[in-house]
Amino acid sequence: MKQDARAKISDGRGFIAALDQSGGSTPKALRLYGVEESEYSGDDEMFDAIHAMRSRIVTSPAFGGDRIVGAILFEQTMDRQIDGRASGDYLWNVKNVVPFLKVDKGLADEADGAQVMKPIPGLDELLNRAVDKGMFGTKMRSVVKIANPSGVNAVVAQQFDIGKQILGAGLVPIIEPEIDIHSPSKAEAEALLRDAIMEQSAGLGDEQVMLKLTLPEEANFYAPLVSHPNILKVVALSGGYSRDDANARLAQNNGMIASFSRALTQGLSAQQTDEEFNAALDVSIQSIYDASIT
């Protein structure tokens, strides 16, 4: 699988679907999908509900490797089944979509205008399970709030340090140092971030990582990263932009592809018939695909 999956990510036309809402973001994702908190009780029922939503998306005829090159999963999704098959197996062998696993445990408190990741206990064991379950790579998220060199450098150094641990397990890390779209110094933070990533990437030898970045203020600002030999792919997060806004910004950035979550599921509802749901998902996927192939 590995070389075929790498080629799919590197050369395939399409985008990465982010289906990795964790415990903290799941109630909001379900509410947007039309499932209120009163309709489930406790974490087990909540995760059953979100898995039903994700399964409905992934099994839809609109969802496939012709327009989607990869999908990021929450740990519980990796451990569950879709249509009677392990989730990673279903994605790769039925849909021809490369599976990734979210591995971070959330954000630490803000310091120097940024939030690094909380410690990830048991990461080696989780990475071994990810390999066994057919994952190609991982994803982990930090956040930059303002253009503070100390904060940006701390975020990037931690991401690459853990990224090397992930590479050592035979997986490809998606490094996600998100910049808050509401940052009062967003463009300045992007300049600091680009420089820090370029510096860290120089120490990767012949290894490759992926990047998941907030759409920049200046079109093609991350072009040096898109063409960097140590970076397999640069993907974009929607970051709170509406799907139309995110797509418009993405289309201006050649070589970047989408990795949208809320923007992907925008307009989907538990109350829709399968025909309505599949039609709405098809429109969403096509619009994100079109913006990703510029």
N, C-alpha and C positions, 0 to 999 in steps of 0.2 A: 504493500500500500504506500509506503513512505515516499518513494520517488514519484509515483503517480500523483500522490496528494501534493507534493511540493510543486510539481509541474502545473497542477490545476490552479494552485494559488498564484504561482509566478506568471503563468501565461494565459490562464482561463479568463474569459470575459464574464463579468458579473460582479457580485458584491457578497459581503459576509453578513448573514442575519444574526443579530445579537438577541439570543433567547435565554439570557442568563440572569434575569431578575432574581435577586436573593431575598432572604426573609424580610429585610427592611423595606424593599421596594415592591414586594409582591402585592400588598393590599392596594396600592395605587394602580398598579398594572391591571389588577382584576377589576377595580372600580371603573377604569377607563374602558374596559372590555364589557362592562355592564353587569358585573357580579359584585353585589354589595357585601360588606362585612357581615351583615345579618344573615347571609345565606350560607355561611360556614362557621364552624366552631372549632377553635384551636388550630395549631400549626398543621396537624396532619390533614385536616379537611382543606385548609388553605392551600397546601402544597398539592393535594389531589386536584383542586380546582385549577391551579396554574398549569399543572401538567396536562390536564385536559385541554386547556387553551393552546399550549405549545404543540400537543399532539395533533390538534385540529389544523394548526398552521402547517406543520411538517408533512402531514398526510394529504394535504390539499393537492389537487392536480396542478395548481398554480405554482407550487413550491418544488423546484427541481434544479438539477445541476446545469441546465441550459442557461439560467440567469443568476443562479446563486452558487458561488464557489465554496463557501464555508458557512458554518454555523457555530456560535459560541453557546455552550451549555452551562447551566448551573449544576453543581455536584449532584443534587438529587435527581436531576434529569438524566445525567450520565448513568446513574445507578438504576434507573427505571427502564421500562420497555415502551416501545412505540409499535403498535400493530403487531404485538407478539414477538418482537425482536429487540435485543439490546439497542438502546438509542443510538450509540455510535455506529453499530453495525447497520441499522436501518438507514441512517443518514448516508453512509458511504456506499453500501452495497445495493441499496434500493434507489436512493435519490442521487447518487454521485455527488454528494456534498461533503466537504472535508470537516470533520468534527474537532472543535476546540473545547477546552474546559476552563471556566473561571476558577482561579485558585486563591485569590486574595480573600481576607477575612474582614474587609472594611477599612476605614480610614482612622488614623490616629488624630488627636486634637491638633488644631492649627498651630503652626510655629513658623516664624519667618515668612508669613504669607502663603503657606503651603500646607498640605496634609499628606504626609507619607503614609505608607500602609502600616496597619497593625502587624505585629508578628504573625507568622503563619505556622502554628505548631503542627507537627506531623506532615510537613510538606513532602519529605522524601517518600513516605508511605503513600500519600495521595498521588504523587507523580507515578509511582509504580503501578497503582491501580489504574491510572489514566492510560498508561501504556497497554495494560492488559485489556482494557475496555475499548481499545482502538482509537484513542484520541491521537491526533497529529500534533497538537500544540496546546498552549494555555493562554490565558489572558489575566492580567492583573492591573488594577487601577489606582492611581494617585491623583491628587488635584492641586493645581496651582491657582492661587487667588489673585496675587499681585506680582509685579515684576521685581522680586527680591532675589538677587543672585544666590544668597545662602539657601533660601527655600527651594529654588529651582534646582540647584546643584544637589541638594539632599534628596529630592525626589528622583532625579535621574540616576544618581549613584546607587540608590537602593534598588531601583528597577533593574539596572544592569547587573548588580551583584546577585540578586535572586534569579535574574535571567540566565546567568551562567550556570547556576545550580540546575535550572530547568533544562538547559542544553545538555548538561551532563547526564540527565536521565533519558536523553534521546528524543526530547520534545522541542518544538519551536515556540518560544515565548512571544506573545503579543504584549509589548510594553506600552502601557497606556498612561502617559502623564497628561491628563486632561487639563486644559486651561478653562477656567470658568468663563462662559460667554459674557457674563456681566462684569468681568474684571475692568476696573477703571484704567488699567494699564495693560490691556490684552496684547496689543501689538508689541510693546516692549518685552512682555513676558515671552512672546513667541520667539523673539530674537535671542533671548537668553536660553530658551529651551533648545532651539536649533543648534546653537553653538555647543551646549552641553552634550547633546546627543551625538553630534559629530565627533566630539572628543572621546566619548565613551565607546563609540563604534569602532574607533581606530584600534582598540585593544581586544577585538573579538577574534583575531587571527583569521582562520578561514570559515568561522561559524557565521550563521545568519540569524537575525532576529526579525520580527515584524514590529511595526509601530502603529498605534491607534491614537490619532491626534485630533484635537478640536480644529474645525475648519478655520483657516487663517484669515486675517483681515486683508492681506495682500495676496492676490491670486498667484499661485505657483511659488509661494514663499518657501515651501518645503521641497522644491525641486531637487536641491542637493541631496536630500535624504531619499527621495524617490529613486534616484540614479545611483545611490551608494552601493558598492558591491557587498557590504555586510548586512544590507537590509533587503529582505525577501520581498516585502510589500509594505506600503504605507496605506493604512485605511483610516477613514474619517468617522468620528462619532457625531451624532446629531446634536447632542449637548443641550437640548431644550429648544432648539430651533424647530419650527414647524417643518413638516415634510417638504412643502414647497420652498421654503427658505433654505433648508439644508440642501435640497437638490440643486437649487440655483447656485449656491456657493460651491458645491462639489463640482458641478459642471465646468467651473472656471479653473479647476486645479487638475491639470493633465497628469495622468498616471496614478492619482489617488482613487481609491474605490470606497464605497460606503461600508460602514459596519453600524447600521442603525438599529435601534431598539424601539423606542416610542414612535419614531417616525415610520417604522415598518408596520406597526400594529395600529396606527392611527386609522380610525374609521371601521375597525373590526368590532363586532358585537356578538356576545353570547346569544342574543335574541334573533340574530339573522338566520334565515334558512341556509342550508348548505350551499344552495345556488347563489344566494346573495353574498354569503361569506366568501366563497371562492371568487366571485366576480370582484368584490372589493379588494381582496388580497392580490388578485391579478393586476389590478390597476396600480396598487401600491408597489408591487414588485417591479412592474414595467417602468414606472417613473424613476425608481431608484436605480434600476439597471441602466436606463438611458443616461442618467447623470454620471454613472460609474465608468462608462466606456469612452469618455472623452480623452 
